[in-house]
Amino acid sequence: MHAFFSKIAKIQTFIIPVSVLALFKFMACSGDEPTSVGGLAAPANLVATPVSSMQIELTWNDNATDEKGYRVERRVATVVDKVKEIGGNSIRYRDVMLNPNTEYTYRVRAFRDMQASNSSNTAAATTFSNDGPWFELTSETEKDLHAVAYVDEEIATVVGETGSIRRTKDLGESWTGQGSGTANKFHDVFFLDVNSGTAVSSVFPSGTAVIRRTLNGGLVWSDPPPTSLTEDLWAVTFADEDTGMIVGASGTVLRTTNNGLNWAAQESEITSDLFAVHLISPDTGVAVGSSGMIIKTIDGGNDWLVLASGTMEDLYGVCFTAADTGTVVGSNGLILRTTDGGANWISQNSGVSNDLFEIHFTSQDTAYAVGSSGVILKTTDGGANWKPLYSNTSNTLYDIWFLDSEHGMISGEYGTVLWTDSGGE
């Protein structure tokens, strides 16, 4: 077992002005009446819910009508260690980077300029313990992390919201933010080895999607052609060190034959959004997308054939373990499998109704799927049977990457990063 617990983040402390401390001095619960002060109605029905070993979700009723924002106060034991201001009309807040198995107590007030409402009721929650088999690593961010590339036992890169690219070289003990040169949301990242990687993004907010390429582990991310992409890019993969493919919205397909130095647009002849792609070989690939769309090429993307999936569910992930054998996952717990190259697809019983966003095989028969509400599924018989694994979180999980049969990493919303060294069990 990896010496993981040395990597748990300590509670962040904040220097809080005395005036703010006075404003937020905790009263006894019986005296905390949510009434109006200066026309500001106090928030009510504050509820604190643990969602992982390092996160707690707060929700409340927004009773004020012209507040500037809300102040969330956190107490650990008898010490107020954090006051966070968030925007007006808020009804929830996610507190992250907490300590496992620790009780936190909260109150919330509406504020406007120098005025503040009475406080809400107090609410307390205790974070989950962090004792595996999926350990939560601190990512040092609260941004959604849509993809992970786990390329060495202690080296991984995650990408996500507002152009975020983060890399760890010590299995999550510390992370380094890498300059992407964009505020666009990254949807996917793929590394051929510890140094060579490619990330792809949405078009928001810049108006054009971006492709970012690194050859030195992310110390520098370059912007290869093309530079004017008006559709969201959803996924990137490589068959070998030269041949890669990107898919995106409205049937977008791009291909490289020189390790991402240049990308050429291909005509897929469909208008469906494509969310995932797998290259079985440099010439053979399968892409999946909205409303059950599955397309296949056997000539490097020059021509694409639409395959009959038998479903109208959105398809989010695809993985082939052999030329003829592949599995697709999608919305509402859908799992489809083919053993004849995609000519026919058989539905498998996932046992869940969660959206499934990614699938990863570690052998011909062993695979993992991840999705909404913290679901992790595993099969050891090619999908004839799927069983749920304990994930230690209710956050949505977007991506999964295994180094070998034992070591795997998952990324998800609110900066979630999970790691296992036991095959997830």
C-alpha angles and dihedrals in degrees: 000000000000116000089251104155092070085067098059111118119243121236111278112238126204132202103239121195116245091239090057092047090052091050091052102038106147117249125198112278092244090060096047100101114171100227135146121274120184089348092306113123114214120243114254141202095032110189126188117202126181112228100174143348090282105029139067125187120217124198130177144160114269102222099162120093105197106024121144091216148307131276116215115201122198127198128192111194101317098334125096100214104167140033115182126188118209133176130284122274090029118152100176143036132187116216110203141180092045129153119264120253093012130131118232125187124205144192130182133207133184116231140192120183104308095345127093133183125234113277127268121244114288119256129190135196136174120224118235121263114259103225102127156186078187107032119203113232121201110245093187090232139085094207120115110262109211100182142021133198110197102190106160135018092270102014124089139150125210128190133192149116125023095008094304118171116170131176134194126196096180103051097269100316086117136003132204121211111225124209111249097172092228142081092210119121113257113223101183146008131192128189124194090194137340092296111031116072144150130202129190131199149194122260094247128134101000096049094238130069119239137217117207124196131189132185097179106055095276100306084124126019113196130198110235122194136306097063100173110069116155098184129072114261111220110176144015131191141163132217093196139343092292109031122069140152137207125196131190150148124338094017095304114173125175127181136195129193097179104060095275098307087124133013124204124201117239129201110243092173092221133099098206120115111257113214104176142018136190125193110211089184135346089277103032123068142153126210127188134195151140125357095010096305115167122171130179136196129193097178104058095277099305089118130022129199121205110229123209106245096176093225141086093206118118111259116217108170139033134181132173122198094185137009092272102026121079143144132212129196130196150147124336094020095300118168122176127184133193130193097178103060095274100307088118131021124201121202116235125205108248093177091224139083094210120121107258114214106178142017128198129185121207093182139359091281107022119082142155130211126192133193151134125350093020097296118166119179129189134192129186097181103057093273101308084121129021124191130191119244124209106256101181091227143072092208120117111264116213109177142019132193128180125199092196138335093299110030118071140153133202131195128201150149125323092023094302115172120172127186136189134186095183104061090268095293 
